[in-house]
Amino acid sequence: MINAGIMIIDRHGRDNVSLLFPIFENYLNKKASDEEKYDLVREGVVIFTGALAKHLAKDDPKVHVVVEKLLDVLNTPSEAVQRAVSSCLSPLMRSKQDDAAALVSRLLDTVRNMVNAAGQLLDLQEWSRGWVYHL
């Protein structure tokens, strides 16, 4: 299902950026009563947001908004959602080269502050994979 959504966004996203971004942002801003079920949908919306962001110009101010939204979503206590954010952030890092040092510092602080259910720090390699490459 997610692959089908990505294909649709790849083909028609450029013409529908202004229509789709507000829908995705609205959903990511919602709080849900059933977090586990909501996290599955949130993961998909994060992936679709990342796919849609690829249609933005490198200097489009919306890229900054998308990156900020994805960074906010990192606080979701769901490994699947966090991994989706990680894969979506990597391609957007080319647009954030001017802010690279501050962004890396912020991400490292986020990783240090995140603790999984077992009390172990999340794998730093998983978080940083791709980000440094694109910076």
Backbone torsions as a table, in degrees:
resi	resn	phi	psi	omega
1	MET	NA	-44.2	179.3
2	ILE	-64.4	-41.4	179.0
3	ASN	-60.5	-38.5	178.0
4	ALA	-64.9	-41.7	177.8
5	GLY	-63.2	-40.6	178.2
6	ILE	-63.8	-41.3	178.9
7	MET	-62.4	-41.3	179.2
8	ILE	-65.0	-43.5	179.2
9	ILE	-65.7	-40.1	177.8
10	ASP	-59.6	-39.4	-177.3
11	ARG	-83.0	-36.9	-171.6
12	HIS	-120.8	-0.2	-175.8
13	GLY	-62.3	-41.3	-177.2
14	ARG	-55.9	-37.8	-178.8
15	ASP	-82.5	-9.9	-173.6
16	ASN	-126.7	18.6	-179.1
17	VAL	-55.8	-49.8	-175.7
18	SER	-67.6	-22.7	177.2
19	LEU	-81.8	-43.4	-171.4
20	LEU	-82.2	-38.2	-177.2
21	PHE	-56.4	-46.6	179.3
22	PRO	-61.1	-35.0	178.4
23	ILE	-65.1	-47.1	-179.6
24	PHE	-65.0	-44.6	-180.0
25	GLU	-61.7	-42.4	178.9
26	ASN	-59.8	-42.8	-179.6
27	TYR	-66.9	-41.7	-179.3
28	LEU	-67.3	-21.8	179.1
29	ASN	-83.1	-13.6	-175.9
30	LYS	-75.6	150.9	169.4
31	LYS	-104.6	143.6	-176.8
32	ALA	-121.3	153.4	178.4
33	SER	-80.1	-33.6	178.4
34	ASP	-106.9	87.0	-173.5
35	GLU	-59.2	-38.2	-176.8
36	GLU	-64.3	-46.5	178.3
37	LYS	-67.3	-40.1	179.7
38	TYR	-62.8	-37.0	-179.6
39	ASP	-62.7	-34.5	177.7
40	LEU	-63.7	-43.1	178.6
41	VAL	-71.1	-41.0	179.4
42	ARG	-59.1	-40.9	177.4
43	GLU	-57.4	-46.0	178.9
44	GLY	-63.2	-41.9	-179.6
45	VAL	-65.8	-38.2	176.8
46	VAL	-61.9	-45.7	179.8
47	ILE	-63.0	-42.3	178.4
48	PHE	-65.9	-37.3	177.2
49	THR	-61.7	-44.3	177.6
50	GLY	-63.5	-41.0	178.5
51	ALA	-64.7	-39.8	179.9
52	LEU	-70.1	-36.3	-179.2
53	ALA	-63.1	-24.7	178.3
54	LYS	-64.1	-19.0	179.2
55	HIS	-84.4	-7.0	-179.6
56	LEU	-83.1	148.4	174.0
57	ALA	-68.2	150.9	-177.7
58	LYS	-54.7	-35.7	-177.3
59	ASP	-97.1	8.4	178.6
60	ASP	-66.5	128.2	-180.0
61	PRO	-61.1	-21.1	179.4
62	LYS	-65.0	-25.8	178.2
63	VAL	-60.0	-42.8	178.7
64	HIS	-60.9	-43.2	179.9
65	VAL	-61.9	-43.1	-179.7
66	VAL	-64.5	-45.3	179.8
67	VAL	-61.0	-44.6	179.0
68	GLU	-61.2	-42.4	179.2
69	LYS	-63.2	-44.1	179.6
70	LEU	-64.4	-38.4	177.3
71	LEU	-64.8	-37.0	176.0
72	ASP	-64.0	-39.1	-178.2
73	VAL	-68.5	-21.0	177.1
74	LEU	-56.5	-24.3	-179.5
75	ASN	-74.8	-6.0	176.9
76	THR	-66.0	127.3	-177.6
77	PRO	-79.6	52.2	179.3
78	SER	-132.8	120.4	-178.7
79	GLU	-62.3	-37.5	179.8
80	ALA	-63.3	-42.3	178.6
81	VAL	-66.4	-42.6	-179.6
82	GLN	-63.9	-39.7	177.5
83	ARG	-66.2	-38.5	177.7
84	ALA	-62.8	-41.8	177.7
85	VAL	-61.6	-44.5	-179.7
86	SER	-57.3	-45.9	-178.6
87	SER	-70.4	-28.1	179.0
88	CYS	-79.6	-31.2	-178.3
89	LEU	-70.7	-36.4	-174.5
90	SER	-51.6	-52.0	-178.9
91	PRO	-67.2	-20.7	-178.1
92	LEU	-83.8	-10.5	-175.8
93	MET	-67.0	-24.3	176.9
94	ARG	-60.0	-30.8	-179.5
95	SER	-81.9	-9.5	-174.8
96	LYS	-112.9	20.9	-176.4
97	GLN	-60.3	-34.1	179.7
98	ASP	-65.4	-29.1	-178.3
99	ASP	-102.3	16.4	-170.3
100	ALA	-56.3	-50.2	-176.0
101	ALA	-61.7	-46.7	-180.0
102	ALA	-65.3	-38.7	-179.3
103	LEU	-67.1	-45.1	178.6
104	VAL	-62.3	-42.4	177.6
105	SER	-60.2	-44.7	179.6
106	ARG	-63.0	-42.6	179.6
107	LEU	-65.4	-40.9	178.4
108	LEU	-65.3	-38.5	175.2
109	ASP	-63.0	-40.8	178.4
110	THR	-61.1	-45.7	-179.6
111	VAL	-62.8	-44.4	180.0
112	ARG	-60.9	-34.2	-176.9
113	ASN	-85.1	-14.3	-179.0
114	MET	-88.6	130.0	177.9
115	VAL	-128.0	132.8	180.0
116	ASN	-79.0	179.0	-173.9
117	ALA	-59.9	-30.1	-179.3
118	ALA	-84.2	-3.8	178.3
119	GLY	86.8	11.1	179.2
120	GLN	-95.9	147.8	174.8
121	LEU	-67.6	142.0	177.7
122	LEU	-64.5	153.6	-176.6
123	ASP	-65.5	111.1	-177.9
124	LEU	-60.0	-36.1	-179.9
125	GLN	-59.6	-41.8	-179.4
126	GLU	-62.4	-39.1	-178.6
127	TRP	-72.1	-40.0	-173.2
128	SER	-86.8	-14.0	-178.8
129	ARG	-55.2	124.2	177.1
130	GLY	90.0	-33.9	-177.1
131	TRP	-65.9	-51.3	-178.2
132	VAL	-63.8	-38.2	179.4
133	TYR	-57.8	-41.8	-177.0
134	HIS	-83.1	-14.4	178.0
135	LEU	-79.8	NA	NA
